[in-house]
Amino acid sequence: MRAAWSVATRPRSLAPVLAHLSPPPPAQALSWHTHHFLGLQRCLLSSKPQPQPLLTLAIESSCDDTCVTVLEKDHGAGRGAARLLFDKKITSDNRQFGGVCPMTAVASHTQHLAGMVREAMRAFPDAGSKGTRDEAAGGNVVWVDGRPRRKPDFVTVTRGPGMMSNLSTGLNTAKGLAVAWGVPLLAVHHMQAHALTPRLVSALEAGRRERKQTEGQPSNQEKELDSTLTPTFPFLSLLVSGGHSLLVLSRSLTNHSILAEAQNIAIGDMLDKCARAIVPACELASSSNGVMYAAHLERFAFPDGPSDYAYTPPPTRAEEIKIFDPALGWKLTPPLSETVDMSFEFAGLNGQVIKVMLENPDMGLAERRLVARHAMRLAFEHLASRLLLALSKSGVAQEGEAGDRTLLRDVRTLVVAGGVASNRYLMHILRGILDVRGYSHIELVCPPLPLCTDNGAMIAWTGMEMYEAGWRSELDVLAIKKWPLDPHSEDGGILGVPGWKNVEETTS
């Protein structure tokens, strides 16, 4: 009887294995020997030392959040499991200013960043027995609290866009760490990181499955072993935050073409301003959410959560652009209702809401909630309207973008990222409109709530993908206040700014 043997056995020598294998019947000899030869070959290959996972420390300081993250990822561009070893955020207290105060945020970065880096270093993997400090000098070891820890392969940081002083605080810290540790620097694009966040989520999920298997939990589903990153390119991204409103066609890691963007203020800015006008001041003051006023607006509008939505998606463009008139002496008009320009416009709707509230200072809570709900509804349906235009045949008519028509037909995923993506009413509206207008096949992907707002994990992940693609940043790079994402922009997008080098191109 033939002995059973699996790769998991991993014998030091093939002799014990071969001794237990009886000769096969002649008719099956070739296939049997071939089968076991391949099995032995896999065993030998699996017994070879596997490369260590990539390790990075990342810093995000583009606005008022000080973020430090340690992330490790298994090797393989477009694949690989990832694990968060450390992830911390401290937000500056800007409540007295009614919004982000750059100098207060810079002071918070300066106060907290060094301590957070020290805390993060304690999460580096243990380097084991690496000898004395002299023996470890110049190696892959950094000493933390007298213990040898594995040094990161590179340091990642946000270069832009954002507030210059805030960005520079994080960038200068990252440069110092890269020099001290003798490792490369990756200075990445903040909005690219938001767009790639669902791929980070995919890698973290693969890491979770890998950990379950390591811990011996049963798993007989073959697909669980698949660590291919999703979504795959191309996909659409709706990047919505306090500073950005972008509809982006993501073709590849560094090629993100803007299909529509805000003409004036961003949707997050509009929601913040509307919240300050609509939500009673006493409720804003008593909240623990600081100056995240858009989050206050959602909770105020729907105190019972999604059960309050009662939303019916407009089945046609005509229904979508109807003026909202509750017969209470005020009206709200959908943005850009008379045009199909591929752009977003939120200042007009914001102005209407402010005017309604100023003219009705004694408005009751029920009516205030009505204003809040329909201000958000019209803003979110406006986002959806440009998405529908992009998906339709007439949606992409920009110069140099003819190829997007074909790519858009291949799109099966819409990524919604940025701070406003944490709004559940937005996601409810987008799903409803896509379904009723014939796009139910498009998957709607939104990161977990902590990864919707600014965070260090998305910066770390972007550094991982850029590093594996061969990109590195020069040490003389400067922060960039306005950094266009689109490669067709005047500045050339992500790779159009100075300071990049590709080590793969250099060595080829």
PyMOL commands that set and color helices and strands:
alter all, ss='L'
color gray80, all
select helices_A, chain A and resi 7-9+15-19+26-46+95-97+102-121+133-136+164-181+190-214+222-225+267-278+281-286+293-301+305-308+317-320+347-359+365-391+403-410+419-422+424-436+449-452+456-468+494-496+503-507
alter helices_A, ss='H'
color red, helices_A
select strands_A, chain A and resi 54-60+65-73+82-91+141-144+147-150+154-160+185-189+235-240+245-250+256-261+413-417+443-445+471-473+500-502
alter strands_A, ss='S'
color yellow, strands_A
deselect
rebuild
show_as cartoon
